[in-house]
Each structure stands twice: as C-alpha cells, then as structure tokens.
Amino acid sequence: MYNISHHGAVNGVTGSCHRLTLDSGDAILIDCGMFQGAEADLIPDGHSPIDFDISDVKALVVTHCHIDHVGRIPYLMAAGFSGPIYATEATAQLLPLVLEDALKVGVTRDESLINNFLRLLDKQLVGVPFKQWFTPDGFEGLQVKFQRAGHILGSAYVECAVGKTLRGSKRVVFSGDLGAPYSPLLPAPKSPYRCDDLVIESTYGDRCHEGRKARRKRLQATIERCLRNRGTVLIPAFSIGRTQELLYEIEEIIHRATYKSTDDEQGALWESLDIIVDSPLAAKFTAHYRSLKKLWDAEARKRLRAGRHPLSFEQLTTIESHREHVQTVEYLANTGKPAIVIAASGMCAGGRMMNYLKALLPDVRTDVVFVGYQAAGTPGRDIQKYGPRGGYVYLDNEKIDIRAGVYTLSGYSAHADQKDLLNFIRRMRHQPKTVRIVHGDDEAKNELKRHIQSQLPDSKVIIP
C-alpha cells in the first residue's frame, strides 16, 4: 500500500527528510532539512546534499521551519523539484525568511539569485490550516492533515491517510519535532486518534526534563550567579522558537523580581539589566510571533490582557545593523557591563553569536548558558564539553581559549522528552503497529526503543 524511506535524521538529529511512496509510484517528502555539525561533514565537497532520486516526488510537506527540517529545499528545487510545498499557514509565513537568511549566510549574497528563488518558492508554497484534511495535487488515495506539535510557532506533526476513503484508510504519522508540554507560548501537542505506522523523533529519548517552574527558577538562579561576575551572559539560541521562549520567560522573571520580590537588591538587578537580542532574523520572527497571537496558549493571552508585553518589554534591546552589532561586541568586551545577549546560532555554528564568543570566551567575567541541544561536531558541543575544564574551541579556524563559565540548562528545551514521547504514543486510541525512531543520537534512539517496545510489546519498533 505504501513504503517509507529516509534521506536524513537517521544517523543523528539533523537533515530530517522522509519519503512516503504509494503503490502508484508517486511519493511525497516530509521535510527536507540541512545536515549540521559532524553530519554535514559526510557530504563530499562539491556534491549536492540531494543525493537521492526525486523523479517520483510530487509534493513536499513541511512540519516546521527550523533549518534542520527545511534547509535543503533550495537544493531540492535546484535539482528539479517543481511540485507544491505544503505547510501550515504560520510556517508558510515564516519559511521565506528562514530560507532567505540561509542562502545569504551559506550560499550567496547575490540578490537577484535569492529573489529568483523566493519568487519560485512563493509559487510553490501552499499554506494550509491546522486540522484540515487535504489531498496533495496529483494524488489519489492520499490525504494529509497538519496537527499542532507545540515545538515552535506553526509547527505540526503530519497525519497521512492512505486509501480511497478516510474510513478504512491506513494512518501514517510523522512527528516532526514534538514540543514539551507546558512550554512557553504554545499549546501542547495532542495525540492523533489512531496511527498504524509512526515515524517519531528521539532527540531526548533517553532523558526527562525538569518541570516548567523548576527550570525557570534554574534559569533565574544561573543568570543571577553569572551576573555576580559583573560580565556578559551569552545565550546561543535559534532565531525562531527558542529566542521567543527565552524572552517570554525572562519577562516573567523580571515581572516577579520587580513587583513581587521582597529582595530590593534582586529586583533592582533585574530592573536595570539590559536584555539584548542581536539578530535581525530573530527580531522579524518575534514580530511574527506577536502578530500571530491567536496561536498562543491561554497563559500567554492572559498576560496580554493584563497589559504585559511578553515579547516586547522595557529592558529589551534589538540590534539590527552590522555596525551596531560590532559596536555592541566591543562595548561589552571593553566595559564588562552586565547584560544578557541572545543571538544565533543555537549551536554556535554561525551567526552573530560567533563574534561574541570570539571576543568574550577568554574573559573570566563572561558566562555561556546553553538552553538547547548541541549536536556532535558543532562548536556548541565543544564549548559545552571542554569549557568547564578550561579547554579551547576552534571558531572560524581560530583557536579560542575558554575562560568563561559554561552552564547547561538541559531542561530548557522545545523538544518533548522521553516521558512526553511515550505519552504521545500511549494517548493514541488506536496505537501503531510499527514505530520508526529517527532524529536522535544512538543512545537516545536505543533507550527510547527499549521503552516503546515495553509499552507496545506486539508492535514492531525499528531504528532505520
């Protein structure tokens, strides 16, 4: 009836790309992400990252617009793909910004080439509401539906109904990246009613996060400890998702410290602290987050009604131009003024965060706080691993000594943890007969497999 194959996210956590092929021979891709870190090194120099036949691929379905799920779309189009690209309405709004930035950073600065690509993308991109079945153009016997995944704004898991009618069809579910329940801003994902074949991520398949309240306290305590060093707190974060969640949580910390704390010194510390978002792309995404308040959860909307602005508050400064960026790096390096800087990339593999790290990692007053997953082979993983022992890291082929403090808040993740992933399966009324585990390191995949097999003893659990 159908076949599932994989073109990424099978040897690690990046490059998500999965193919659903029907008996007719027609296929759709679910995501087409870029490889990062050590996984990117496996692509031979000069070779396209599209190393598979696309002649039967008639459509692309996008779960969300993180680069490890969409970064190969320009290469896919260059290889000849001209079919529709389906995404939720919010993702369709954000995707051109993500890919334009990716092209500028990693491929070309030629405006005419980038504009030509964006015009083609606009013709192929189709925004679809959540919870609505649709039939991809040119297909028979296939319907697709987006369900909220709670990972970033617009993120979805994908339900595919294979069969002539919905009733009696085989249900194939691709999880994309599932969000953690009680994450800031977005509602938690709800499991599908039934599933025959599940492709599920496993980023945190071997561990559980701490609770929302506890991790916010840890974030506050870590930042306050860092600020006692009288230096800069650097938080590497992806422009979409993590940056907005951090702003939301920091606004809550400031609100509590300023208006509810009995410690005047603590309140004054937060009230006077500069929060710097140094990323034009993150600023654009934050504006989109504000404009799409209808997708926020009830807690966030309640704060708005109370007159608070979780993504736009008094201490927040956004750095736009490159000149301002350079001046800010120099100013913080020279003065050591306490500040929190949030900048991309989340794995320290590019973006403006690189310049802050080069300038401030050798300074003992600096602290680096990791709040997201650091893939093997990325500078972020190296800083995380070698920083606490006073080691070094190579940034743009330059050896940088690490004298800064390095902290990891592992509970602060937009990804579901082991318990959440198991609950996602458990809460299906009709549970899958086959589960394929992708998008994780070997330890995470193997540990999740063990638990799923115990939970579903009669199902087949596969690590592709």
C-alpha positions, -999 to +999 in steps of 0.1 A: +000+000+000+029+023+008+066+024+016+086+046+040+122+055+034+146+081+049+170+106+035+182+122+067+179+123+105+188+086+107+225+090+118+218+119+141+195+148+148+198+169+117+188+166+080+152+155+085+138+141+053+114+112+049+097+098+019+062+082+017+058+063-016+024+049-026+018+018-047+012+041-077+049+050-075+041+086-066+059+100-035+058+129-010+087+141+011+081+150+047+107+178+054+139+184+036+164+196+062+200+206+062+227+185+078+247+202+105+278+196+126+296+163+121+267+151+099+274+178+074+310+167+070+297+134+055+287+152+023+316+152-002+329+186-013+312+199-044+283+174-041+246+184-037+230+174-004+202+160-026+218+126-032+186+107-039+163+103-069+134+128-069+117+119-102+088+103-083+085+131-057+053+150-065+050+171-033+068+183-002+052+186+032+070+207+058+065+202+096+081+235+107+108+259+095+139+251+116+168+248+092+174+211+100+140+205+086+139+229+056+175+238+048+178+216+017+147+230+000+167+253-023+188+223-034+157+203-039+143+229-062+176+233-080+176+195-086+143+200-105+115+197-079+087+220-090+057+205-071+037+221-043+053+227-009+026+223+018+030+239+053+007+253+080-003+289+074+021+302+101+050+282+087+043+294+052+046+329+065+079+323+082+096+299+057+107+325+031+125+345+059+143+313+070+155+303+036+164+338+025+187+341+055+201+306+050+210+314+014+227+347+024+247+331+051+257+298+035+253+301-003+253+335-020+249+372-014+236+377-050+203+395-045+190+386-080+196+349-074+180+350-040+150+370-053+145+345-081+145+316-056+120+335-034+097+341-064+097+303-073+091+294-036+061+318-035+046+300-065+051+265-049+043+273-013+008+264-001-004+274+034-030+250+049-049+254+082-044+230+111-069+201+115-080+202+079-076+171+055-063+180+021-053+160-010-019+169-024-022+179-061-020+150-085-025+123-058-052+097-055-057+077-024-038+101-001-050+128+023-028+148+046-036+168+078-015+191+100-019+188+138-003+212+163+031+200+175+038+227+201+075+229+191+077+264+175+051+287+160+033+269+132+050+236+139+030+205+131+030+167+131+016+152+099-011+127+096-013+108+063-044+087+054-035+062+027-066+047+010-095+056-013-115+070+016-107+082+052-128+054+066-107+023+065-075+041+054-041+033+068-028+062+090+009+071+088+021+098+113+053+118+110+060+135+143+083+162+131+096+178+163+072+175+191+071+202+218+074+198+255+041+202+274+039+235+293+065+251+271+060+289+269+036+304+244+023+274+226-003+247+234+010+212+240+005+186+212-025+163+214-021+127+201-039+115+170-069+093+174-052+064+156-020+055+139-008+024+120+027+035+112+046+061+133+078+079+125+089+096+157+118+119+167+140+109+197+161+140+204+156+135+242+145+099+240+169+089+268+161+116+294+134+136+311+132+174+315+125+191+348+092+209+353+085+244+339+085+262+373+117+245+383+136+252+351+126+289+352+140+291+387+172+275+375+174+299+346+170+328+370+195+314+395+220+307+368+218+342+353+220+358+388+251+338+396+266+348+363+258+384+368+277+384+401+308+380+378+300+415+365+301+404+329+280+393+300+258+363+299+257+348+264+228+325+254+231+309+220+196+304+206+179+298+173+162+328+159+128+311+158+113+294+188+140+294+215+146+331+213+109+340+218+105+314+246+135+329+264+121+364+261+088+352+275+105+335+305+128+364+311+099+389+311+082+367+338+114+367+359+117+405+356+080+408+365+083+386+396+116+401+407+105+437+402+069+436+415+067+405+437+102+401+453+109+413+488+145+415+479+150+450+467+186+443+456+174+414+434+146+435+419+169+464+411+194+440+395+167+427+370+151+461+365+183+477+353+196+447+333+199+450+295+185+421+275+200+422+240+186+402+211+213+405+184+197+390+154+177+408+127+161+375+118+151+368+154+135+403+155+115+396+124+103+363+138+094+379+171+073+404+152+055+375+135+050+357+169+033+389+181+012+392+150+000+355+154-012+358+190-042+336+180-018+306+181-006+314+216-017+294+246-042+306+272-015+316+297+002+339+272-030+355+261-039+362+298-007+381+302-016+403+272-050+410+287-032+421+319-013+447+299+020+429+299+041+425+267+060+392+270+079+397+238+084+434+239+093+448+273+113+479+286+147+463+291+147+446+257+171+460+230+172+446+195+204+450+174+197+454+137+226+466+117+261+450+114+276+483+126+255+482+158+265+446+163+302+453+161+298+483+185+279+462+210+305+434+210+333+459+215+314+478+242+307+446+262+342+433+258+357+466+270+333+475+298+322+442+312+288+457+317+263+431+330+239+421+302+222+391+287+229+386+250+207+362+230+219+355+195+220+328+168+231+302+160+218+280+187+247+255+182+273+283+178+279+272+142+275+306+126+256+339+130+264+368+153+269+347+183+303+337+168+317+373+173+306+374+209+322+341+216+355+351+200+356+383+219+343+371+253+351+334+258+386+343+270+372+367+296+366+352+331+337+376+336+317+360+308+293+331+312+278+310+284+244+294+292+232+266+268+195+261+268+192+239+237+206+207+222+242+208+209+248+184+181+280+164+178+307+182+157+293+217+164+313+244+183+285+245+208+291+209+217+328+215+220+323+246+243+298+226+264+323+197+267+356+214+270+347+247+286+342+235+321+377+220+322+393+252+309+398+240+273+395+257+240+374+257+208+380+265+172+358+292+157+363+300+121+396+281+123+408+303+151+417+287+184+399+304+213+407+297+249+376+292+271+380+311+305+343+319+306+319+299+328+298+274+309+264+262+321+238+239+306+201+240+314+191+208+298+155+211+309+150+242+288+141+226+255+114+230+229+116+192+224+095+166+240+114+144+265+112+106+269+081+107+290+064+131+266+072+109+236+059+078+253+028+097+263+023+108+227+020+072+217+002+060+248-026+085+243-035+073+208-068+054+210-055+030+183-018+026+187+008+020+160+017-015+148+051-001+135+072+026+151+103+040+133+127+060+155+146+089+139+162+123+147+183+113+177+218+102+188+223+064+191+219+064+229+186+083+227+172+061+200+181+028+217+168+039+250+135+051+235+132+019+215+135-001+247+107+018+264+084+018+234+089-019+229+079-025+266+049-002+261+039-018+228+050-055+231+030-065+200+043-037+178+074-036+156+099-009+167+126+000+142+157+022+142+163+027+104 
